[in-house]
Each structure stands twice: as structure tokens, then as C-alpha cells.
């Protein structure tokens, strides 16, 4: 069981977190008749006398090992499967656990979440491979069987399994609109899945650069309040277990209040007529609400809040309404500059003066015109090195993106 922010146990990289379930190992006893199988997203077995409850089924290739681990701690047989959200790492192994008499339960939005994830599988797989390909296999072609639900609910659902009362509560502010928490009221244990992302007590990820629908800030606040009202003594997220009630409550309140603060300041700026780019620079968390940013990042939250409420038209240019992108006039800029050399020189000047993003804008114009331009690829690599250093390597997705761009630039200008 891990300490919450303020201790040191969470000071680990996200890639280390998702790798901790690799290989043959045993399920972890976390008390209260509950066992944890570590994985890219953990699965949990709640032992019940007349048939067990399993929370999440992992990815399809993880399922045999999950089944082996849980089979060594209980012979009761599986009675019920519950998904805390509809992402592949929570539902992909379902078909390997399903059997006659096994009930599968999810929140009512689950089918819609799975529909767009299945339809967009090639799109998402390409993006996941770029960010995560060095840490996990990404299969672009294989789609495991879709879960067949036997029970759905809108707001809440309660059941009894072997004398245990189990309640399911919708928390649509999580990573998907079908997100739910599993509550054991007698034990006061709550399973929150990835309601607050993979790292409990960090900046929430209202937008992931992997790609997904923007998540609602106000829905997240309401969902956190729903968990707070339970007053849990133990909280289990998608990756670990926390068992200090006061710290659990304090962390939930801090994440909720930080999200509220960012939403309030962003809306204040929108009402004042401040553009999104300025707000991304200006809105920051005060010291008393500062949170680690390993998965989510404050500027991304600001933009997510802006676009959640306004969509993609920013009232900056008529061109936003039509299908001719800025790249359409980049050849004109190259011609007016007298060729790519002038743009590369100016990009280097921006880079030398600590303006890497200005340099990148010019470099991308050059590379669109001349993809094999060695000097431009060198500047591009240096730009991403500078951005990587400036970011302090804190945010995992940002680091993976920047490092992949550095590798691509190096490969392009290597003879």
C-alpha cells in the first residue's frame, strides 16, 4: 500500500507503474478478502462465498496470467465481472473470464464508449504506439471480443454476493462517461478505477495527448464529491491501494479544489476576452493547490476546459471555418523568404534566444516544403531537446512525445 503525496512512494515513473505486473507473479492480498493482479491497469478479485466479484479484466494478452493468479487464491468460481470504465486495458480480457452464469455489469454508457473505441481502433493504436511503443506491445489488427453486458445501470446499482453488499455508483467525470466506482459499504472500501487518472493525487488528465474525448471538469468535481461522501477508509485506484482515511480525504479534496480553481480561472479569462494561448501561459495553480503533473498538465487542462465549453472555433480567423489549413500558404512563405535557408537561419536564432516554439513553427514550414532538409531536421531535434529540458521530464506523455520527435529528427538527418 502506498503513501499519498507528501511521502515518497509515488515518486516513480508511469512506465514503471504499468510494467510492475509483467511476468509470472502472485496476486497481492490487500486485505478484506480482496486480491490485486498488477497489470497495465490492475484487476481485483473480491472473494465472496457463493462466487467471486472481479473488477476489470486487463488487456486480452494479460488475461491468462490474471486468471492464473486469481485461481491460486480462490476456488469459489467467478460470479460477477464489473468494469470501472470502457478502455481496452480494463475490458480487453473479458471473453477469457466470461462463462455461463457469470454476470457482466457496466454503467449504461459503456456500449457507446466501446463503440467509438472499437471504430477508432486503428487511429488510437497509431497514437498509442508512438507514445507507449517502447514500453508495451500495441497490436493494430487484433480486436478481442466485445463484452456482452447482462446488467447496466444509469446512476447506481446494488447487489449481494455471499453476504457482501456491493454498490456501483456512476462517476462520469472519470476518463470515460461510463466510469463507475465500486463501493463495499461494510468494509468502507472504494474502487475508483482511473477516476483521477493512473496516479492518485496528481493533476487530473482532462485531456490525453494519446487522444480521447475531452473530459468534463465539472463532472470530475461532482464525481470526486460522490467518493468523498462515502468517507472510505481504503481507496483502490487503477494501480494501487491507499489506506489512510484522512490522507485519502485530503487528497481528494485537494484534487477537487485544484480542478475547480483551474476551471474558475479559465472561465474568468474567457469572460474577460483573453485568448486560449494566453490563458495556457498565465493560469497556474497556487502553492497550496500544487500537484504533481506526471500524467495531466495544467496548460492542457486549461485548453481542455476552454474547448469543452466552446468547441474548436476560437473567433480568431474566418479561416477556422473552412478547409484550407495554414499549411496551404507555407510554399508562399518559402518563396517570399527566398528559399529555406533564410527560414532555417531565423529558426536557429529563435532557438539560440530561448524561443524553441517559434523556431519549431519555422522549421515545420521548411520540412513541409523539403522533408529531407538536414539542417531543418537538426534544428527540429534541438528544439525538442530544449523543450524536454525545460519541462523537467515530469509529464510522462510529454516526455514520450518529445523523445519520439527527437528520434525521428535524428533518423531523418542521418546519412
N, C-alpha and C positions, 0 to 999 in steps of 0.2 A: 504494500500500500504506500502511496506517495504522499509527500508533503505538498501543501499548496504553495503558491507564490509567497516568497518570504523565506522559504527553505531552499535547498539546493537540488532536490531530487528531480525537478522538472527541467533542469539545465541540460537538456540533451537535444540532439538534432531530430527532426521529424523522420529522416530516413532511418535513423537508429531505432526509433519507436516502431515503425512499421516492419522492421526486419526482426524484431525480437521474438516473433513466433516461428521463425524459419526452422526447418528440420524436425526430427522426431524429438518430442519432449512430452512431459506430462501436463495435464490440466492443473491449474493453480487453484487451491482451495482458498476462497476469500471469506469463508465463514458463512453462517446462516444457511448451510446446506446449498451453497452456490459455488460453482466452479467456473473458471475462466480459461478459455483457449485463446492464446495470443495469436494475432494474425495481422494482416493489413488493416482490418477492423476486427476487433475481438468478437468472439461468440461466447455466450454464457449459458450455463445449464443450471436451472433451478430444480433441485431434486424434490419430487413430490411422490407420495406413497403409491398413488394409483396411476402414475405416468408423469414423466417429467416435462417441464417447460424449457424450450430452447429459445434464446433471444439471439437472432441473426444466424446466418449460415455461412458467412465468409464467401470468398470467391470460389468458382467451381473447382479450381485445382487444389484449393485448401481443404475442401470438404472431407476427403478420405482421412486426413490426419486429424481433423476436428472430431470426426466420428470415432476414431480410434481412441483419442484422449478421453472423450466423454464416456465411451464404453468401458473404460477401466475404473471409472468412479461410480457408475450406476448401472444396474441391470433392470431398472424399472420399466424401460421402454419409453419411447417418446410419445407424448400425448398432444402437445401443442407447440407450434412454431409462431413466434411473433417477430415482425420486422420493425426496428426503430426508425427506418427510412428506406426509400426505394433505390438507393445507389447500389451498383453492382457488387461492391465489397461487403454488402450486408445481405444480399439476396441470392448471389450467384450460385451458391451450393445447394439451393433449396431442393432440387429434384433428387439429390442423393440422400436426403433425410425424409422426404415425403413417403408415406406408406398408407395403406388402408387404415382408417381410424385416426389418422393424425390430422388435427385441425390446424389450418394456417390462417392467421389473423393479421390484418393490417388496417391502417386508417383509410378512410374512404377515397382519398386522393391517390392511393397507391397505384391504381391502374393507369391513371393519367401520367404519373411520374415515370412509370416503367415504359409507357408508350413513347414518350419523346426520347428517353434514353436509348431505347431499342432502335427507333427510327434514325437517330443521330449517332449510332454506334461508330461508323467509320470516321465521322467528324471528331467526336470526342477521343477516339483511340489515337488519332494522329497527334492531337494536342497532349494527351497524357504521355504518349511515347516521348515527345520532346522534353517534357519536364521530368518524367519519372523513369524513362527507359533505362537509365543506368542502375536503377535500384530494384526494378521488378519487371517481369515479362509482360508485354502488352500484346494480346492476341487480337489482331484487327479483324479476323474472319470468324472466330468461334463465338457463337451466342448460345449459352446454355438455355435449357427450357425455362420458360417464364413461370413464375409461381402461380398456382391456381388457388385463389383465396376461397376459403369456406365461410369466413366471417369478416365483415367490415363494420366500421362504426364511424360516426361523424365527430362527436365530442368526447365520449367516454364509453368504456366497456368494462364490466366487472365479471369475474368468474371465480370458481372454487376448484382447486386442484389438490387432491389429497389432504384436505384440511387447511390448505393455504388460501387466503384471499389474495387475489391478484387484480389490480386495476390498471387499465390502459387509458392514458389521457393524451388527447391531441395537443401537440405543440408546434403549430405551423410556422413558427419563427425559426425553426431549425434549418438545416441545409436543404431540405425539400419540404413541399407543402404537405406531404404525408407523414411528417415526423411525429413521433409519439414518445412518451416516457412510460416505463413500466414501474408501477408502484406496489411495493409489498407493505401494506399499512401496519400489520402486526410487527414486522421486523423493522419498519421505518427505513427501508432500503429503496432507493430510486435508481433506475437505469435510465440515463438521459441520452444514450447514443451520442451522436455528434451535434447535439443541440447547440453547444458552444464551440464546435469545431473539435479537432482531434486533441488539442492541448487545452486542458481546463485551466481557466484563469488568464487566458491570453486575449488579445484583441480579437473579437469575433470576425469571421470571414464572410461579410455580406456579399462579397464578390470574389470568385476564384478565377485566376487567370487561366486555369485549365479550361474554363468555360462551363457555364450553367446559368440558369435563370438567376437574376438578381434577387436577393433575399430581403424581405421587409424588415427594416429596423424596428418599427413599432410592434410588429408581430413578434420579433425576438424579445422585446421588453416584456410584452404580455406573457410570453411563454416562460421566461425566467421567473416572473411573478408567480406563475402557476406552480413551478417547482418550489419556490421559496415558501409558499403557503403550506406545503406538505411538512415542512420542518424535518427533513431527513437527517438521520444520524449517520448514514452511509450513502455516498454517491458513487455510482459506477458509470463512467462515460464509455466512449467507444474504444478506449485503450487502457484505462486503469481504474483504480479504486481509491476512494478518499474517505476517511472515517473520523474526522474531527468535525462535529456538528457546527461549532462556532466558526471555524475556518471555512467550511462549506458555505454557510450563510453569508459570511463576509465577502467571500469571493464572488458569489452570485450577485450580491448587491453591487459590488464594485464594477463588474462587467455590465450589469444593467445600467448603472448610473453613467458609466463611460459611454455606452451606446446612446443613451438619452442625451448626454451632453453634445456628442458629435452631431446627432440629428438636430438638436435645437440650434447649434451654431451654424450648421449648413443652411437650415431653413431661414434663419435670421439673415444670412448673407444673400440668399436667393431673393428674399423680400426687399433687401436693400439694393438689388440690382447688380450684385457682384457676380462676375462670371465664374464658371466652374473651375477654370485653371487657377485663378487667384485663390479661390477657396481651398483648393487642394494644397496650395502652399501655405496658407495662413491658418487654417483650422488645425489645432493641435490639442492634445489632452493636457489638462493642468497636472502638476506634480502629484496631487492626491488621487488622481484617477489614472495615472500612467500604468500601462500594462505591457507585457512583452508582445512583440509583433512577429512571432515566428511563422504564423500561418496567415492571419489577416494583417492589413496595413492601413494606417489611419487615412492617408490620401485616397486609397482605393475605396474605403468606406464612405468618405465624403462624396466621391463621384457616384458611388452606388446609390446613396441617398438622393442625390440630385436627379439621377436618371430614373430612379424608382418613381419619382413624383412628376417628372417632366417628359420622359422618353428621350429620343435621340435628337429632336430638333431644338437647337440652343438659341435660336433667334440671332445668330451671328452673321449669317450669309444666306442669300437666296440659293446658293449652290447646294446647301444641305438638302434641299427639297428634290433634287434631280440626280440623274445617274451618271454625271460626269465628275469623276473624283479629281482632287488636286493634282494627282499624278499625270493627268492628261496634258497639263501645260509644262511639265518638267522638261521635255525636249526643248521648248521655247526658252526656258531659263538657261539651259546648257548653251544654246546657240547665242543668246544675248550676252552670256559671260565670255564668249569666245572659246568655248570648249570646257572640258572637265578640269583642266589644270588649275584654272582660277578658283573654281569651287573647292577643290581639294586644298589649295593654299589657305583659303578662308576658313575651311573646316579645321585645319591644323591650328590656325590662330585662335579660334574659339576654344579648341581643346587645351592649348597651352595656357589660356587665360581662365581655365576652370569652368568652361561652359560646354560640357560634353553633349548635352541635348541639342544645343544649337549646332554643334559640329555634326551630330548624327543626322539632323534634318538635311543638311547639305550633302553629306555622304550618301544618303539614300537616293537623292536625286542623281548623283553620279552613277551609282550602281544600277539604278533603273535604266540609265542610258547605256552604260558599259559594264555589264555584270562581272566581267573578268578583270576590272581595273585594279591592279595590285596595290597601288598607292591608296586607293579608297578603302580596300579591304583592311589594309594596315591601320588606317585611321579608325575604321569601324571597330577593330579589335581593341585598340587603345581606348576608345570611348567606353566600351563595355567594361574594360579593366578599371577605368576611373569610376564608373558608376558602381561597380562591385565594391571597390574600396570605400566609397562614400556611404554605401548602405550598411557597412559594418557586418555584412554577411549574416544578418539576423533573420531575414524572412526567407524561408526555405524556397518558396516558389520563385521569388525574385532572383535568388542565387542560381537556381537551376536554369532559369531563362537566360540570365546574363552569361553563365558559363557555356550554355549551348551556343549562344551567338558568338562568343569568343572562339569556340572550336570551329564553328562554321567559317568565320573570317579567316582563321589560320589555314584551314583546308583550301579555301579559295585562292589564297595568295602563295601557297606552297608550290614551287615548280614541280 
